[in-house]
Amino acid sequence: KLSPLLWQKVKRGLSAGRVQSAALKFVVDREREIEAFVPEEYWTLTAYLRAGEGEFSAEFVGFGEDKVPLRSREDVDAVLRKLEGAEFVVLAVETKPRRRSAPPPFTTSTLQQEASKRLGFRPARTMRVAQELYEGLPVGDEGPVGLITYMRTDSTRLSPLAVEAGQAFIRETYGSEYVGQVSAGKKRENVQDAHEAIRPTDVRRTPEVVKPYLSRDQYRLYKLVWERFVASLMAPAVYNVTSATLAAGEARFRASGSVLVFPGFLRVYEDVKEDAAEKEREEERSLPPLAAGERLELLRFEPKQHFTQPPARYTEAQLVKAMEELGIGRPSTYAPTLETLTKRRYVVLEDRRLRPTELGRLVTELLEGHFPEIVDVGFTANLESQLDQIEEGKLPWRRVLEEFYAWFSERLREAERTIARVELAPQYAGESCPVCGRPLVIKEGRYGPFLACSGYPECTYTRPLLKSLDIPCPKCKQGVLVERRSRKGRVFYGCSRYPECDFVVWQKPDPTPCPVCGGLLVVERNGRLRCTSCGATFTREELERGKAPEAESPEHLPISEGAHTDEAREALSAGSQEGRRGSVKQKG
């Protein structure tokens, strides 16, 4: 009933639903937060010190027992004046062991999240490959074998036989000290628990054993499932965490470090952080041996200006996590919901993050104004709970339908009567049509945004809207790299001179040339930079310091393999034809 209302009032082909509309509101609300965000300035003051032969850094925290925030350069200068001539002394040192437990085995949502972070898989791709592994694949003399358990589940429960086999494998492979208890994670409400966690059907089919029989995607996803299952049965990792309080006159500085003393599950599985701040917090730093009363040598102070950052847009993995935590949808609906939002052009992926389109915002605003319950997280989660109770025979389904439809049908009639036809405001490009002189507008097509004449259908002029990176093409040296979008919505980068030059790359190019060979650098998913010519890799910090590492084997050459190549070629070809297919594209 609601989708036809959107066809009538906005345009045909739209849809609404208690899961997809609530998920879309997450994305729209986050965009509103970003737009309303006002950055605030703050500073940090770092002291670089030497103790014996070891160097380390410490952060200024305040004077005596009082914390002192640094909000401007003037605040920093005032602190530095008080520190003139002060000698650094260690006040106190404390070292404690910290245990880090293994993550639980995969549920549908956590598999989608980790596959997105580690492998760059979109949820639909993850589920497609997981389905192949579950249904069975020929594995040598064994014939067709199902390699993983059912992949639509919200449970972290493991069968006793799987636990016993997994612990025996760990004992034989890594030693008894690595065997731990089953890591089930936090127990959540509304878990149906019909199927156990996603795990390998036989732990002795290691990724290396089955690799010759699997495609690249199948192998990478199976390896992820296998490692997570084995890790969930392993002992915690143990760190020695040291914190030191330093004094420089009345000023107080704090230093901390951690050292891994027993790897535990980290022998098999290491967490991957998406957020830069999270990565920085997790980085292992060691302190040199320090003792209370020890005098330290000051090497230098480093004041640094910062600004608070707005919340980041959701990645698909983060949106799935939010949906799961708030009880919106089920394991079987996460991937289809995200696909629907993309297909309806409610959201687009930019740098692997979800941005709402004008259409997505308009639909959300319309639903907020006339059907606030449909986009309300509490309503949607409560309805999920009611459906569970109906399934268990605790609630009569007629009552639930009657209570819902009584107010919904009345609201629908009112909306049909009062909502005026909504016209999407044209987004002008700021230039004129070269054919007829009328303004060009930005429109959304199958392969992303494009420019079209506002005089359509009298004038059918169109051309691709290409976002230039101002980086010279490394292949032809004449064009520049531009951002493009494939049929499946994936962003890639290619030469502006296509079809004369067919250079494409999936990872985002960096404007800094490789310090080893001068080739093109691209940003890997883990944040490291890799040269597409010589294969050298390094961090951003190493690049800024001018450190040139030895070249490695180039694992990520300019274009990825297999289906990705075809996808990019198809999108390039389609983009070059947009001018000739103007009327079709404008309709789309």
N, C-alpha and C positions, 0 to 999 in steps of 0.2 A: 504493500500500500504506500509505503514512503518513497520507494524508488520512482514509481510513476509520477509522484508529486514533483520530484526533482526534474524529471523529464519535461513536465508541463511548465514549471516555473523557471528553470535554468536552461537545460539543453538535454537532448536524448543521450542515452548511453551511460548515465550516471547511476550510482547506487548508494544506498545507506544500509546500515545494519548495526545491531547492538554491539558487535565486536569491532568491525572496521571503523565505525564512526567514533567510538571511544578512543581507538588507537590513533586515528587522524587527529583528534583533539589534543592528544599528547604532543604530537609534532607541531601543531599550530600554537599551543600554549607555550612550548619551548621557544618558538620563534618570537612570540610576543615578549617573553622574558628577555631575549637577546636584544630586541629593539628598544626596550625600556631601560636597559642596563646603563648605568652611569659609572664609568671607571673611576676609581680612586687611587691616588698616588700613595706609594709607600716605599720605604728604603730598607735595605739590609746592610749591615756592617760586618764584614768578615775579617778576622785576623788570621794571617798565615804564620805559623809558629814552628819552631824546631825544638825537639826534645831528644838529646843525644844525637843519634844519626838519622832519626826519623822526622819527617815533616807532616803536619796535619793542619786542619783549619778549624776555627771555632766561631760561633755566631754571637754577636752582642745581644744580651737579653734585657739589661737594665742596670740599676744602681742598687746595691744592697739587696733587700728583699723585694724591691719594687720593680715591676716590669715597665719598660719605657718604650712605647711605640715610636718608630721613626717615620714621620709623615712627610718630610721635606728635606731638601739638601741642607737647609738651615739647622734642622734638628741633628743631622749627621755631623755638621761642622762643630756644633756645640759639644757633642760627645767627644769628637777628636781633640778639641782644645783641652778637655778635662783629662784626656789620656796622654797628653804630652809628657814624656819622661817617666811615665808609669811603667813598672816592671810586672811582667806576667808571672803569676805563681799558681800552682795547682792547689785548689782548696780541698777538693774531695774527688775520689774515684770509686765507682761502683761497677762491678761486673756481675751479671746474672745470666743464667742459662735461659734460653727461650726456645720452646718447642713449637714447631710449625707442622700442623697435621696435614695429611694428604687430603685432596679434594675427593668428594664422593664420586662414584661412577656416573656416567652420563644419563640424564633424562633427555627428552626431545629438545627442550629449550636450551639446556646447557650445551648440548652437542651443537646446536645451531650457533650459539654464541661463540664457542671456541673455534668452530670451523670458520666463522667469519673473521675472528681475530688472527688466527694462525695461518689459515689457508686462503683467506680472501673469498671464501664461498658465500654466495647469497643463500638465504634459508631454503629457497626452492631447489637450488643445486645440491645442497647438503642432503635434503630429503630424497631427491632422485637417486643420488649415488648410494645412500643408505638403503634404499629399497632394493637396489641391485645386489648389494652385499647380503641382505636378508633373504632375498628370493633364491639365491644360490648361483654359484659360478663354477665352471670346470676347474678343478685344482689337481693337476697331474693324474696319477693313477686312481685317486679317490673319486673322480668324476665330479658331477655338479654337487656343490656343498654350500649350505647356508653358512656364511661366515660370522654373522652377528645375530643377536636376538632381535625381537620386534622393536622397531625404531619409533613407535608412537607411544610414549609412556611418560607419566609424571612421577614415577617412583624411583627411589635409589636403592630399593631392596634387591638383594642378591640371593640366589638359591644356595642352600647349604653345600650342594655338590660343587657348584662353581667356586665358592669360597675355599673349600677343601683343596680343589685342584689348583687354584691360584696360589694359595699359600705354599703348597708343595713345590710348585714351580719356582717361587721366590727363594725358598730354602735351598733348592738345588743350584740355582743360578747365581744368587747373590750372597747367600749365607743366612743362618738362623737369625742373626741380629737384625736383619732387614724385614723379618716377618712381623706384621702389626695386626691390630684388630681391624674389623671391617669399618671403613669410614662411610657413614650413611648421611652425613651432613645434618642440617637443622630440619626437624620435622615440621612440615608446613600443613596448614589447614586445607581442606578440600582436595587432598590427594586421593585419587581413585584407587591407585595401587593394584590395578587389574593385571598389569604386566610388570615384570621385574625391570631393573635398569638395563640400559643398552650395554652389552658386553660381547666379547668374542665367544662363539659357541665352544671353542676349544682353545684354551690359553696356550697350548703347545704349538698351535699354528701361529708362529711368530710372524711379524711383518716381513722378515727376510725370507721365510719359508714360502709365503704365498706371493711375494712380489713378482716372480716371473709370469704369473697367471692373471695379473690384474692390470687394468689401465692405470694411468698416472693418478687420476682422481680417486679411483677405487683404492689404490694402495695408500695414498696419503690419508684418506678418511679412515681406512681400516687401522692404520698405524696409530692414529689419534685415539680411536676407541680402545684398541689393545693396551696402549700405554696408560690411558686413564684408568682402565679396569685394574691393571697390575698395580699401579700406584695406590689405588684406593685400599689395597690390602697390605701396604707396606708401613713400616715404622715411621714416626714423625722425623723430620729434619731437626737437628739441634744446633743452635747458634749460641755463642757467647757474646752477649750484648754489653758493651762498656759505655758508660756515660761519665763525663768529667765536667766539674764546675771549676772555672778559672777566674782568678781575680787580677784586675789591673787597677790598683787603687780601690776606689769604691765601685768601679764598673765590674759587671759580671758577664762572663762569656760561657757558652755551653758547647761542648764537643761530644760527639757520639760515634760509635763504630760497632760493627758486628763481624764476627768471624764464624764461618761454618765449621763445626767440629765433627758433625756426623751427617752425611747427606740424606740418609733415609730414602724416602720416596723420590727425592730429587735425582737419584741415580737414573730414574726412568722418565720423570715428567716434571717439567718446569713451567711455572705460570708465565703467561704472556700478558703484559699490561698494555691497554690501549691508551690510557691517559698519561701524558708526559709527566705530570706531577707524581702520579702513582709510580711510574718507572723510576723517577729520581729517589723516591722514598725507599723503594725496594733495593736500590743499588747497594751492594756490599762495600762498606768502607771499614778499614781497620785503623786503629789508633796505635801509635808506638807505645811501649811500656811507660806508664806514668805513675808517679807516687805523690801522695799528699805532701805539700811543702816544697816540691821540686820547682826550681826556677826555670823559666822557658825563654828562648831567644825569639824576639819578634822579628819576622822577616818583612812583613808589610801589612798595611790595611787595604781593604778593597771595598769601598762603598758602591752600592749598585741600586739604581732606580728601577722600580717595578710599578705596574698598574694592575689592579684587580681585573680579572678576566670575566666576561659573561659566561653563562653556562654554555657548554658546547651542544651543537645539534646532536640528536640521537643518531647513532649508527643503527643498522638493522638489528645487530646483536643486542644493543642496549634497549631498543624498543621491545624486543621479545622478552628480555629480562624484566622490564617494567610491567608488561602485560601479565607475565607469570606471577610476579610478586603481588599484584593487585587482584589476581583471580579473574582476569579477562581472557576468555577463550580457553581452548584446550590444546594439548600437544598437536592434535591433527589440524588445528586452524591457524597456528602462528604463520607458517609459510604462505598459505593461500591468502591470508589477510594482507600481508605485505605485498604480495603479487597484485592483489586487487587495488590497493592504494596506488601502486605504480601504473598499472594499466589504465586506471581512470584518470591519470595525470593529476591526481590530488597531491602527489609528492614526486620529487625528482631526487636522484642521488647525485650529490656534488662532493667530490673527495671522500666518497664512501659514507657520506652523512646525508640524512634525510632533510630536504628543504620543502616546505609546503608551497605549492603553486598558488597563484591568485584564485584559481578554481577551487582548490582545497580549502582555502581560507573562507571563500564565499559560502561553500556548502556547510562548513562548520558553523559560521555565523548564523546561517539560516536555521540550522538545527538547534543551536543554542537559544535562539529567540523564540522558537515555536515548539520544539520537542526537547527541552533540556534534559529530560530523563534518559533519552536515547544516547546522549554523549556523556552522561554522568557515570563515573567509574563505580561509585557505590551501587547504583541501580543495576549496572551490568553484572557486577560481581555477585550481588544478591540474587539475581535471576539465575546465574550459574548454580548457586547453592540450592535454589528451589528446584531446578531441574534434577540435581542429584537426589533430592528428597523424593521427587516423583519416581525416579528410577528405583529407589529403595522401598517404595510403597508407603512412605510416611506422609505424603501430601497428595490430595486428589488433583489430577491435572486440570479438570474442568474449573475448579476454583481459581487456579493460577491464571488460566486463560481469561476467565470472566473479569477478574480484578484488573488485568492488564488492558483488555480490549475496551472496557467501559470508558476509561478516560482517554485511551488512545484514539478511538473512533471519533469521539467528540472533538478532540484536538485536531484531528485530520480534517474534519469538515470545516472547522474554523480557519485552518491554514489555507485550504483550497479557496475559501471565500475572501480572505484578507491579504494574502501574499500576492504582490504584483509581480508580473513577469520581470525577471532579473536579467539585465544585459551586462555581460562582462565588459568593463571599460577597456578600450584599446590601449596597448602599451606602445607609445610612439618611440621610434628608434632615433629620432633626431636628424633624419636625412630624407631626401626626396626620392621618389621613384624615377629612375633614369628613362623610363618609357613615357610616362604621362605627367610626371611632375608632382603628383599627389604624395602626401606623407607615407613613409614606410612604417609598418607596425611589426611588432615581434609576436609571432604565433608559436604555439606548441604543436609539433608534428610527431610522427612515429619515431623519428631519429633525433628528437630534442627540438630546441627552439630554432626558428628560421625567420627570415625577413620576408614580408609580403606587402604588396601594394594595398593601401586602404581603399582603393577604388574597385576592389573585386566585387562582382564578377566582370565588370567592364574591362578591367586590366588584370591580367593573371601573372604579373611579374613576381617571381620569388628568387631568393638565393639563400644559401646556408648562412647561418649566423655563427661565425667562428670566433672563439675567444683566443686571441693571440697570446703566446707566452713570451714573445720577444726573444726567443732562443733560436739561433740559426740551425737549420736542418743539418745534421752531421753527415747525411748521405750526399745530397746534391749541392750543399753549401750556398744555394741561391734562395730557397724558401725559408720560412720560419715555422716553428712548431705551433700547431693550433690544437685546441681541445675539441674532440668530437665525441659522439655518443653512438653506441652500437644499437642494433635492433632490440637487444635485451635490456637496454638502458645503461649498460656499462660505459663508463668514461674511458677513452683512450686518447692518445696524442699522435698526430700525424703531420706530414709536411703540407704546407698550404698550397703547394704546386701540384697536388694530386690531380690528374693521373700521370703527369710527367714524372713525378717522384712518388714512390709508394712506401716511403719509410713510415712505420708505425711502431709505437711502444706502449705497453700497458701501464707501466709505473710512471708516476709524475716526474717529468724532467726537472733538473735543478739548473739554475743559470750559471753556476760556478763550473768551469771546466775541470776535468780530472787533473790533479797535480802530477800524476805519473806520466800520462800520455796525451793529455789535452782533449780526450774524448768526452762524450756526453755522460753526465751523471744522472742517475734516476734514484728516487727515494723508495727503498724497500718497505715492506709492511712493518718490519721491526724498527723502522726509523733510520737504519743505516743507509749510507749512500753507496751505490755500486756503479762502476764504470761499465758502459755497454761495449766498450772496445777491448780493454785489457782485463776487465773483471776485478780490479782492485776495489776493496771495500774499506770503509772507515766511518767513524761517527762524525756528526756535525762539528763537535768540539775539536777533533783531530784535524778536520779540514780547515777550521778557522786558525788553528795553531800552525798550519802549514806543514803538518806531518804527512809525509808521502809513504804509505805502506807498500810492501811488495805486491805485485800483481798476482791475482789468483785466477783459477779457471773460471771463465765467464759463464756462470750458470744461467744468467738472465740476459740474453742477447736482445737486440732491439724488438723482436716480436716473439710472442709466446707461441707454443706449439698447438697442433691439432685444431680443435673446434674454435679456439680463440682466434686463430689466424683467419679462418673462414668468416667468423663473425665480424672481424675488423674489415676485411676486404668487402664484405657485403655492405657494411655501413658506409665505407668510403665511396663505393660505387653508387649507392643510393643518394648520398649527399651530392655527388657531381651531377645527378640527373634532376635535382629539385627544380632548377629553372625551367626545364623542359616539361615538368609535370605540375606546373603551378596550380592549375584549377583543382587537381586531385589533392594536392598537399593542403591547399587552403581549406577545402572541405574537411579534411582530416583534422 
